[in-house]
């Protein structure tokens, strides 16, 4: 249940933050959700990654459909991806997912108790 809550909250806050703040605000939102919703680091990374992978993928697909793939085909050619709109959408979603995932991982590590090693 915490995983789904973190996933939905990260996607929602990142979407709203993206309307009013720069693109990197998604990292702040993912970090804050990971600090507030206690999860293991792996699950926190996965929740942040999936939330933004799906969000940015859907938004990029929606924008691509609205302009009939013209812009994504041209950008894909500039980036060396060919004129494949789908490949550009996947790369976009992957970048957003990785940024959010690592921010959530950082938040999860901040929340977890510090472990010290004992030599006794």
N, C-alpha and C positions, 0 to 999 in steps of 0.2 A: 504494500500500500504506500509506503514511503517513496518507493521508486517511482510509481505513477504520479504521486503528488509532486515530487521534485521535477519530473519530466514536464508535466503540464504547467507548473508554476514557472519554470525556466523559460519555456516557450512563450507563455503569456507575457511575462515581464520583459523578455527580450524583444518581443514584437512591439509592445507599447514603448519601450525605451528606444527602439529603432525609429519610431515616428518622431521623436523629439530630441534625440541625442545622436552623436556619431555612431558609426557601425561598431566600434569597439566597446560600446556600452553593453553589448551582449556578454562580454567577459565579466563585467562587474555584476550583472544580474545573475549569471551562472555561479559566480563566486559567492554571492550573498545567499542564494538558495542552498548551496552546499553547506554553508556555515549554519544556516537556520534549520535545515532538515538533516538530521543525523543519519549518515549512511557510511558504509565501508568505502574506502577510496575507490575501489574498482567499480562499484555500483554508482558512486557519485560521478565518476568519469563517464560511464555509459549513459547515465541519465542526461548529463549535459550534452554529450555528443549527439545522442539520438534526438533530443529536443531541437537543437539547432540544425542538425542535418536535415530533419524533416521540415522545419520551419523555412530555412533558406532554400531548400529544394522546391518546396511548394510555391514560395513567393517567386523564385526565379522561373519556374514553369508557368505560373500565372502571367508574369510579365512577358515571357516568350510567346505565349499563346495570343496575348493582346496585340503584339506587334507582328504577328505571323512569322516569327523567327528571323526577321531581318537583322536586328541588332546583334543577336547572339551569334549568328553566322559570321558577321563581320568581325566581332570581337574574337571569336574562335580562330579565325584566320590570322589575326594579329598575334595571338598567343601561340600559334603553331599547333592548334588542335584540329585544324581543318574547318570545314563549315558545319560541323556537327553540333547542333544545339544541345542535344542530350548530354554530350560529353562536357560541354561548358557548364551545364546545370549541375552535373555530378561533381565537377571540380569546385564549383561555388559552394555547394552543400558540404563537401568534405572540408574545405577551409573553415567554414563557420562551425562545423561540428568539432573540429580539432581545437579551435580557439576556446569554445565553450567547454569542451571536455577537460582540457588542461586547467582552465580556470576553476572548474568544479573540483578537480582533483586537488588543486591547491587549497581551496576552501575546506575540503574534507580533511586534508592533512593538518590544517590549522586547528580544526575542531578536535581532532583525535588527541588523546593524552600523550604526552612525551614519554617515550620509553628510554630508560637508561640501562646500560649494560653494567652488570656487576661482575667483578673479577673474583669474587669469593667462592 
